[in-house]
Structure formats: C-alpha cells, structure tokens
Amino acid sequence: MIAHLGPFEGKEDAYYIRTATGRPFHQVWDGNDLIRGNSDECVTDRHKLRPLVDDKDGCDLEDEVERTDELVV
C-alpha cells in the first residue's frame, strides 16, 4: 500500500507506505532513534522511495513510473 500525503510533519513530499508482505521493515527511523523490525508501515520522503521492479528484468522504467503514479492515492 502507498498513499501520497504531500507536506507532512516537516517533509515536503511525504508518502505513507506499508510492506506488501506484512513483514516489518528491516529498520525505520523514529526521530533520532533507529528502530529495527517493529513496524510494517511508515511515512517517508519521496526521494527515499525506489521502484519495486528490477532494472535487470527488461521493464521500461518510464512506463513503470507512469503506472505507479496512477496508483498513488
């Protein structure tokens, strides 16, 4: 799941994200503290997000970015 929040808690372009599998993120920052493996959801900056497709799979990344933009709530 992914949702575009826009400006949020000091972030210029924030997104709410959740892991697809329900497994917790390996690590998440909470203020100045690095928390390991206790949450499957968080709010992050857009520049920290990366595509879920692998560049090696032959997918046209521009097409993929356009499709994911359509999914943003």
C-alpha positions in Angstrom: 0.0 0.0 0.0 1.2 3.5 -0.7 -0.5 6.9 -0.3 0.8 10.3 -1.2 0.5 12.7 1.8 2.2 15.8 0.4 3.6 18.1 3.0 3.6 16.2 6.4 5.5 16.7 9.7 8.4 18.6 8.1 8.6 16.5 5.0 8.0 18.4 1.7 6.7 15.4 -0.2 5.7 12.6 2.1 4.3 9.1 1.4 2.7 6.6 3.7 4.0 3.2 2.9 3.3 -0.4 4.1 5.2 -3.6 3.3 3.4 -5.8 0.8 4.1 -9.0 2.7 3.2 -7.7 6.2 6.7 -8.4 7.4 8.2 -5.4 9.3 10.7 -3.1 7.6 14.3 -4.0 8.5 14.9 -0.6 10.0 12.9 2.6 10.4 13.9 6.0 11.9 11.7 7.3 14.7 13.0 10.8 15.4 16.7 10.3 16.1 16.3 6.6 17.0 16.8 3.7 14.6 14.2 1.1 15.3 14.7 -2.4 13.8 11.9 -4.6 12.7 8.9 -3.5 14.7 6.6 -1.9 12.1 5.2 -2.8 8.6 4.2 0.8 7.9 5.8 4.3 8.0 5.9 7.8 6.5 8.9 8.6 4.3 10.2 11.2 1.9 9.6 10.7 -1.9 13.3 10.8 -2.6 13.8 7.7 -0.4 11.4 5.5 -2.4 12.6 3.3 -5.2 10.9 1.2 -7.9 9.8 -2.3 -7.0 10.9 -3.5 -10.4 14.5 -4.6 -11.0 16.3 -2.8 -13.8 17.6 -6.2 -15.0 14.1 -7.5 -15.8 13.8 -5.7 -19.1 11.0 -3.5 -18.0 10.9 0.1 -19.4 11.3 2.1 -16.2 9.5 5.2 -17.6 6.3 3.1 -18.3 6.6 1.7 -14.8 6.8 5.1 -13.2 3.7 6.3 -15.1 1.8 3.2 -13.9 2.8 3.7 -10.3 1.8 7.4 -10.4 -1.7 6.2 -11.3 -1.8 4.0 -8.2 -1.0 6.8 -5.7 -4.0 7.8 -3.6 
